[in-house]
Amino acid sequence: MRRNTRPSIALPLCMALLSAAAEGRAEAPPEAVARLMAQANAAAREDRLADSRDLWMAVFRLHRSQVAACNIGALSLRLGDAPAAVRWLSICKEIMRAPRTPEERALYESRLSDLARARQLTGELHVMAPAGARITIDGAPAELDGGKPVPVAPGRHLVRAVLNGGIATAEVDVPRGEAREVVLTLPARPAAPPAPSAALPAPPAGPRAAPVSPAPPSPRPRPDLVAGGFGLSATLAAIGGVMLVGAGKKDEAGHAAARAAGPNRCFRLTRPMCQESASAYDDARAYRGVGIAGLITGGAALAATLGYIFYPRGPAEISVNAGGLTLASTF
């Protein structure tokens, strides 16, 4: 067995010496139980907490005592296994009698304090399932004791119920210090077909059509993608239109500057009016290129959006009849 290297801590394992008085028995425990208790106390003194807990579990299997349950719960808490600490300290609380001496009262309050701290570190699952179903939580068997909650570590858990071949599963997220309820409903078993009447002959055996399972629902277009596609198309088209309008205005400015240069119409480009006209023409060409690109890109975005909306999402069926060829699909 591996050795626990945690720092030494004070555990009230001395209750092993008071087990007979604490549980109302005058006789000493059996020899095997006493030997295991001594080994468990020795392991705890040597700081082998995991080994000590295993020994106390062996004691509990041989002799259901509050000492074993309380020590298993306290050791589980110190080993970081809060769900196990809640389970064992709850058993300890149930079977522990009311304290009669100051020492028993201090121990009782210590165990209640450990139980409260363990519950703050865990969550609880209230599992409701058909009677007789086998319940597992994250693959480990779980016992539902009279509808009591099952302590679990905080986080997401997979709960499963199995009964007569039927399986029901559910995933639930349990926050720390809170409780969640899980209702597992098993599918109803199909009713047995009625026996054929003796008065009527059985129908001849022949090929039977296989049952047709309903087709799964086809996915719908995502509204955010559709809205984004239309918005992008409209934006690009608007930019293209604005740029084309700007190109027309630049052309007009170039013509005006060329006319103002005189009858030679900017034969010599060195004149200021001619330079202004050439600059306006260059801007017009640039605006026109950007505008045309915007319109083309906007059209492509619109076509892609319409294709996404109307693209078939289900299996296509082709049928031929007297009226011609029929194509059916889901869009």
C-alpha positions, 0 to 999 in steps of 0.5 A: 500500500502507498504511503500518504505523505501529508503532514501529520494531523490530529485525528480523534481516533482514540474513540477506538478505546471508548467504542464499547462505552460509546455504543452501549456495549459492555463486552469488548469487540471481537479479536479480529475487529480489535486487531484491525482497529489497532492497525488503523490507529497505528497507520494514522499515527504514521500519517498513512491516512489512506491505509488507515481509512482502508482498515477502518472500512474493513472494521466497519464491514465486520462490525457496524460501529459509529467509531469506524463510520466517524473515522472513515468520514474524517479521514476521507475529508482530510484525504480530499474525498469530500463526497465520501466524507459526506456519506460516511459522516452522515452514517456516523451522525445517524448511528451516534448516540447523544453525547453524555460526557464532555469528551463525547460532546466535543467529539460529536461537535467535531464530527458535525463540523466536519460534515458541514465543511464536507457538504460545502465542498460537494453538491447533491443529486436527487435521483428519481428513477423507477423502482428496481432500476440500477443507477450509476453516476459517471459509471460508478454504482450509486445506491439510493437510500430511501430517496436520500440525496447522493453527494457528488463532486461539483461539476458535470455528471452523467446519470444512468438508469437501467431496468429490463433492458431499458436505459435512461440517461441524463447529464446535469451540472451540479454547483458546489454547495447546491442540489440538483434533481434528476428524473430518469424515465425509462421508455415503455416496453412495447406490448406483446402482439395478440395471439392469432385467433384459432377460428381464423387461419393464419395469413400465408407467410410472405415478404414483409415490408421493413418498418420505415423510421421517421426521417430526422428533422432537417436543419433549418438555415441559421437566422444570424447567417441569413441576416449577416449575408443580406446585410453584407450584400446590401452594404457592399452594394451601397458602397459600390453605388456611392463610389459610382456616383462619386466617379460620375461627379469626378468625370464632370469635374474633369470635363469642367476643368478641361473646358476651362483650359480653353479651346485646346482642351488641355493639349498641354498638361502642364497648365494647372487646369489640365492637371486638375482635370487629369487628377479628376479623371484618375479619381473617377477611374479609381472610384469606378473600379471600387464601385464595380467591385463592390457591386460584384462582391455584393451580388456574390454575397447575395447569391451565396446567402440565397444558395444557403437558404434554398440549398437542399438539406434533406434527401432528394426523392425523384418519382416518375409518373404520367405527369412527368418527373417530380423532384422532392427535397427539403430546403 
